[in-house]
Amino acid sequence: NKLASNVFTPARLKILEVLASQAAISLENSRLYHEVQRAERAVRRSEKQLRDVIETMPAMAFTVLPDGSTEFVNRRFTEYTGLKAEAVGSHRRNLIHPEDIEGYIKKWKASLASGEPFENEARGRGADGHYRWFLVRAVPLRNETGTIRKWFGTLTDIEDRKQAEERLRNENVVLREEIVNTSMFEEIVGTSVALQGV
């Protein structure tokens, strides 16, 4: 194992140092590249999981930009209304029941202006033309300086609750009428045992 003299001259040693340095950089770049790929796969998995949650949750979900324009609606929203996000803006007035629209828009504009969370009950029109009651909620997402970046919201179907409330109101009206009629009967008949038996 004889090495020729002057094989490792200063110039050749310098070249070897550069080559070793380049090899080390290449190995580090390869390691970093694989780490970035792993991180990107993890982000894609996380995004898919979030997208799956948003698309399958039992409520309609949406995002709105600071100017009030709709950026995103989930699949449930599209299935119910027949509209995708880009069509919502031009049809928004058609989505809310005519009796509810003015109050709804007034509250929504107030929330957009103040940045306060939005909450309202309104009837929403489905693709079939029928209306159902929804609880609409939206909250702002702010950046580090407090500026609103977008709004996140949901529409929760409350039709069954509204129908139960209406039935209860109707039952209360009937009960009130019975109480009034009973009171009038007692006033007319009084305490007469003979008349009460009739």
Secondary structure, 3 states (H helix, E strand, C coil): CCCCCCCCCHHHHHHHHHHHHHHHHHHHHHHHHHHHHHHHHHHHHHHHHHHHHHHHCCCEEEEECCCCCEEEECHHHHHHHCCCHHHHHHHHHHHECCCCHHHHHHHHHHHHHHCCCEEEEEEEECCCCCEEEEEEEEEEEECCCCCEEEEEEEEEECHHHHHHHHHHHHHHHHHHHHHHHHHHHHHHHCCCHHHHCC
